[in-house]
Amino acid sequence: MPESLSLRSRLLRQLLAPLALVFVSSGALCYYAAIHYAAQEYNRTLYDMAHSLARLVRVTPQGATLDLPAAAEQLFLWDDVDVTYYRVWGERSGQVAGYPDLEPATNAEDFHGVAIGPSVVHGEEIRVATLKLPATAGGETVFVRVGETQRKRARFADTVVLRILLPQLLLLALVMVFVGRGIRRGLEPLDALAARIESRAPDDRSPISEPEAPREVAALIRALDAMFQRLDAATAAQRDFVADTAHQLRTPLAAIRLNLERAQAQEASKEVRDALAAVRVSVERAVRLSNQLLELARLEDGAGQASLAVFDLRELVRETGAEWIAAALHHGVDLAYEPADTPVWVRGDRHSLKELLSNLIDNALKHGGGAGGSIVLSVSRSTDRAVLRVSDDGPGIDPRHREQAMRRYARGDRGGQGAGLGLAIAAEAARRHGGELRLADGLSGRGLSVVVELPLSDAA
């Protein structure tokens, strides 16, 4: 599919096409006007030359003569560019003087009583003027014809092209530059608006403030603000629905878990015990999913921003890891912790970061190496960043699919159970703390390592 033209390109096309037509038309009119008036001046020159020769014609009863001395003839014919021809003849006298083969003009036009038009001499086009001298008493009709090549005229046409059309083209190019600059400056509010929207956080749907925006851009801003408002209302409704649903599920799930514990404490056959154990696993998954949905709604709502505190990340990881030891033992997984030698101070919401780490440990237990595998929690520092790493030795995730695996409800290519929310919640929590989450290779080049980098803070 071809790429669509930008607004700047469209405006340039809409403006420059008529401008170019105007300049070309103006240049053409100037050119033809100059050529027309030049032709009139050349006709005037031929007219004057014909009348000059006519004044030297003498008509007597004996015949017509031309009183043109040799020196005067040379002066009359002299030209450093063009060649001049003339001919004088009478009805009875015949050829009187000049070039006898000077043919009359074809398609001659009348110029104040002189017939002027094109002709040919020696294969070269010339322009000739023919003047008819009426017969006087006892005389005869005499004709005077003057012709001249058109070399100066051709040079003049070239000069007109250079001195009229070339400046027009240069002026057009200059106008194009200024029009392009004007369009660029006129579109700066749109560029500024695009930059502001691109720099916003994904969840920032606050109104756009551009008090000095042009009317056309202001209308676009109002439309965007209205869309953000509708989107914010729809997102809030969806978030409230998810939170309410997850919260309402907690009570029946707690009751189911309690009844399962009572049932498992009773004597029953192996088939019943296995069935109850399978139901217990499903209930635990449902409880975990409910907690994840509540945490996701909490993050999206911005909860926890008011409870930010500075704490040692090592202690948070130690406490959270200790809570998962029983689950790790149940799965037959070795859960290890490698803390930094010195405190790693961060500023954040303890609950959110604890839930972040819990989701990462839960993911590693579900998708890691399984029984006999290992999970390592580590805390370190790198320049101005605190680095939390959760690594396993499971099948890992193909590097080509790692970015997709951090999206909501993505199950990646590691299989296993889960709703696909763990990494999404962890990534969102890291982003809201000014950090980032990325996926790398796990232990000894195998498995998966989830790396969370957070800004370091001064000690409390």
N, C-alpha and C positions, 0 to 999 in steps of 0.2 A: 504494500500500500504506500503510495508516494507521500512524502512528508508535506503537511499543509504549510502554506505560506504564513509568515509572521504578520502581525498587524502592521509593523513598520514597513515591510515589503509591499503590503497591499496599499497602504497610503501612498508610498512612493510611486507605485504604478498608476494609481488614480490621479495623482497630481502631475507627474512628469509626462504622461502621455499627452494630455492636452497642451501642456507647456511646450513640449517638443513640436507638436503640430503648429502651434502659434508661431514659434520661432522659425520653423521651416517655411511656413507660408509667408511670414514677413520677409525672410531672406529671398524667397523666390520673387515676391512682388518687387522688392528693391532691385533685384538683378534685372528683371525684365523692364522695369522702369528706366534703369540706367542704360540698358542696351537700346531701348526705344529712343531716348533723348540723344544718345550718341549717334544713332542712325540719322536722326533729324539734323544733327550738326554735320555729318558727312554729306547728306543731301544738300545742305546749305553750301558746303564747300564746292561740290560739283556744280551747283547752280551758279555760284559766283565765278567759277572758272569758265563756264560756258558763256556767260555774259561778258567776261573779260575778253575772250577771243572774238565774240560777236562785235565788240567795239572796233576791232582791228580789220573787220571785213569791209572791202570796198567793192561796190557794185556799179559798173559802168555799162554802156551799151555794148562795149567790146567783151564784157564778161566779168566774172567775180574774181577778186584777188584778196590775199591776206597780207597785210602790212605788218609782218612779224620778223624783225631782224634776228639773225642767228644768235646773238648774245641774249636777246629777250626770250627766244625759244628755249635756250638752255636753262635760263632762270625759271621759266614757266614749267619745264618738265622736271626740274631738279627735285629729288626727294631721297633721303638716306635710307628709307625703308620700302616704300611702295614705288611701283612703276606707273607713270602717267602716259596715257595715250590721248591723241586728239585727231579729229578729222573734220575738214571743211570741204563741202562740195555744193555745187549748184545744179539746178534742174537742167540748164543748157550747158553750163561750163563743165559739168562733171567734177572729177576730183580736182580740188584746188590746192590742198595742203594736208600734211599729216599722214596718218596710218590708214591706208585704203581698206584694210580688212577689218576695221573696227565695226563689229556687228551691232545692230540695235538691241535694245534691252527686251527681254521676255517678261511678260507680266508687268509692264511698266506702269508706274503710277504718276499722276500729275502733281508736280510740286511747283506751284505758282507759275504755271505755263511751261514748265520744263518736264519732259517725260524722263523719269529716272527709274532704273530697274537693273536686274542682274544680267550679265552676259559672260562670254568666255573668250579669252585670248590665249593662244598657245597652251590650251588645256588648263589654264588657271582661271578661277572665277574672279570676275571684276564687277565693278558697278559703273554704269554709264549714264550720262545725261545728254539728252538730245534737245537742242533749241532750234526752232524753226523761225527764220527771219522772213517776214512777209515781203513780197515783191513790191518795189517802188515803181514810179513812172519810168517806163523804158527799161526796167531791170528784170531781174529774175528772182525766184525764191531760192534762198540759200539755207543750208543746214549746218549747224555747228554741233559736233558731238565730242564729248570729253569722257574718258574712262580712267579708272584707277583701280589697282589691285586692292585687296582688303586685308593686307597683313597687319597694318596698324589697328584695324578694327578687331581682328582676332586677338591681338595682344591686349587690346583694351578689355575685351571680354574676360580674358584670363585675369587681368588686374582687378576687374570688378568682382570676380569670384573670390580672389584672395582678400580684397579689402572690404568686402561686404559680407560674403557668406562665412568666411573664416572667423571674423569677430563675432558673428551671430552664434557660431558653434561654440566659441570660447565663452560667450555670455551664457549660453545654455548650460555648459558644464559648470560655470560658476553658480548659476541658479540652482542646479541640481545639488551642489555641495551645501548651499545655504538651506535649501528645502529639506535635505536629509538631516542637517544639524537641527533645524527647527522641529522636525518630526521627532528626532531623538530626545530633544529637551521636552517636547510636549508629552512624550510617553514616560518620562522619568517618574511621575507619580504612580503609574502602573508598575514599573520596575521596583519602586520602593515598596509598594504594597505586596508584590510577589515575594520580595526578600523578607518582609516582616512575617508573612504567613509561613514561609519555609523555615524560618528560625524558631517558630513556635514549638512548644512541646506537643506531642501527639494528643494529649488530653486537654490542651488549652483551648477552650471555646469561648473565651471572654470577648466582649465587643471590640472591634477594631477602632482605634481613635485616630482619625486623620482630619482635624478641623480645617486645614487649609487645602484639602483636596479639591480639584476642579469638580464642577457639577456632574460631569459624566462619570468620573471615578467615585464621587460620593454616592451616586446611585448604585454602583457596583458594591461599594462598602456596605450600604444599607441592606442590599440583597444578601451579602455574605453574613452580616450580623443576624439577619432573620433566619438564615439557614443554620448558623451556629446555635441559635436559641432553640430551634426545633430539634436539632440533633442532640443538644444537651438535655432537653426534656425527654426525648426518646431513650437516650442512654441512661438517664437517671431512673426512668421507669423500668428499664430492663435490669439495672443494677438492683433496684429495690425488690423487684420480683425474685431475682436470684437469691438475694440475701434473705428475704422472707421465706422463700421455699426451703432454703438450706436450714434456716433457724427452726422452721416448723418440723423438719425431719428429725431434728436432734432428740426431741422427746420420745417419739415412737421408737427410734433406733436405740435409745438408752433402755427403754422398756424391753425391747427384743433382746438386747444384750444381757440384761439381768435375768430374764426368763431362760435364756440359753445357758447361762452359768448354773442356774438351779437345775435345769434338765441334765446338764453334763455331770452334776454332782450325784445324780441318782444312778442306781444300778440299771444297766441296759445292755442289750446285745451289741456285738461288734458292729453290725450294720447300722444300728441306731446311733452308736457313738461316732461312726464315720460320717453319717449324715449330719449330725449335730456339729461336727468339726467343720464340715464344708459350709454349713450355714453360718457358723461363727466367722469364717474367713470372709464370706460375702458381706456380713454385717460390718466387719471391721473396714472393709473397702468402702462401704456406703458411708460409714462415719468419717473416714478419711476424706472422701469426696465432699461431704457436707462441710467439713472444716476448711477444705481448700476453696470451696465456693464462697464461704463467708470471708475468708482472708482476701480473696480476689476482689470481692465487693468492697471490703474495707480499704484496700489499697487504691482502688479507683475513686473512692469517695474522699481520699486524702486524709483519712483518719490516721492518727499517730503523729502528725506533724507537730501537734502541740505538746507531745510527750517526748521530744527529742532530748537525749542526754549523752554525755561523754562517758565512755566506759572502755574497759580493756577487752578487746575482741577475743583474746585468749581465754578469758574466763567464761564468756558466753559460749564459746565452742566447747569448752570442757563440760559446762553444765548440760548443754543440749546433747552432747555425745553420750554422757552418762545416762540420760533418759532413754537412749536407744540401745543400750547394751543388752537388755533382755531380748529385744526383738532380733538383734544380731545373733545372739546365742541360739534363739529359736530357729533361725535360718542356717545355722552352722557357719556363720561368717565371722572372721576375725576383724573386729573394729578397733583400729589403732589411732592414736592422736600424737601429732608432732608439733608442739607449740614453739613459738619463737622464744629466744633467750631473754628478751626484754619486753616490757609491756607494749602492746600495739593499740594505741588510743584511736577510737573512732567516735564520731558524733552521729547518733541515729536513734531510731525507735527499736528498743530491745525486742519487743514483741514481733515486729516485722522481720528483723534479722534472724530471730530464733526460728520463725516459721520458714524463712528462706532456707536455713540450714537443715531443718527437719524435712523439707521437701526434697532436698538434695540427697540426704541420707536414705529417705524412703525410696527414691528413684534407684539409688545404688543397690539397695537390698532387693528390689523387684527385678531389676534388669542387669545386675552385675553377674559375678561368676557363680553365685549360688553357694550351696554347701561346699565348704573347703576353700572358698574364695576369701578375698581380703578387701577391706575398705580402709582408706587412710584419710584422716582429717588433718590438715596442716594450716598453720597461721604463720605468715612471714610479712616482711615489709620490703617495698621496692621503691626507692627514692621517696616520693611523697604519697605513696599509695600503700594501703593495707591489702594483703593478698590472702584470701581464704580459698583453700583448694580441697575438693572432695574427689578422691580418685578410687577407681575400682579396677579389677582385673578381668572384667567380663568381656562380652563380644564387642563392646564399643559401638560407635556410630560412624558410618562412612563419612569422611570429611565433606563429601558432596551434599550430604543430607543434614548436616549439623545446624545450619541456619534454619531450616524448616522445622527441626525438632524443637526449637525454642518457641514456636508458635502455639497458641492455645489449641488444645485437643489433638495435637500431633502426637502420634505414637512412635515416630522414628522408625528405624529398621532393626530395633533390638527385641521386638516382640514383647512378651510378658503381659502383665495386667496393669491397669491404671487408666485414668481418664485423659491423660495427656495435659495435665494442668501444672504439674510440679515445676518443670523448667520455666514455663511461662510466668508463674507466680514469682519464682526466684529472680528472673530477669527483670520483672516489673519492680520488685522491691529494691534491687540493686540500682536501677535507673532512678528511682525516687530518692535514693541516698546520694545521688551524684556519681554513682559508679557504673560499672558495666559487668556483664556476665558473658563469658565465652567458653567454648568447648575445645578441649585439646586431647591428645593421646593420654591414656591412663598409665598404670604402673608398669614399668619396664617396657614401654611401647605398646602394651596391650590395654584393652578396656577403654574407659573414658575418664577424663579428668575435667571436672567443672571448676572453672577459675572465676572467682568473684573479686574484683578490685574496687576498693572503697577509698575515699579521700582520708588521709591521716588527719588527726586533730591533736591539739595540745592537750597535755595531761589535765585531768579534772582538778 
